[in-house]
Amino acid sequence: MNEISCVWKGDMAFIADVNGHKIVVDADDAFGGKDEGPRPKPLVLAALAGCSGMDVVSVLKKMREPVSWFNMRVQGELAEDHPKIYTSIKIIYEFKASDGLKDESVRKAVDLSQDRYCGVAALLRMAIPLEYEIAYL
């Protein structure tokens, strides 16, 4: 079981204790906050990127692929009406073309993350469409 603590700091700010790491979550001025930390919904996107990214790096290392740089951009479409949930999410996995990675290895690593290993992706996919693409820069 996972458990976190989330203490109200005042106004709209909260301090979440996640495995001993403090994360401040806040709203911007328009919603009564002071912008002391990220909003909660983008943290869901960060959790997805972190989960899948760790999988991809782990699989590529096991394949002995030469990764020197790796980035993910995660785009979440929000509903216009309340509750303003994500209606779809897309992950763009970015790699350096100059690294000489085998495309089939990269695709296998990403597919394994999305289809087998990443629990955050599996959870989100139960509720909304989750797409991904691979880009070489």
Secondary structure, DSSP 8 states (H G I E B T S, - for coil): ----EEEEEETTEEEEEETTEEEEE---GGGT----S--HHHHHHHHHHHHHHHHHHHHHHHTT---S-EEEEEEEEE-SSSS--EEEEEEEEEE-GGG---HHHHHHHHHHIIIII-HHHHHHHTTS-EEEEEEE-
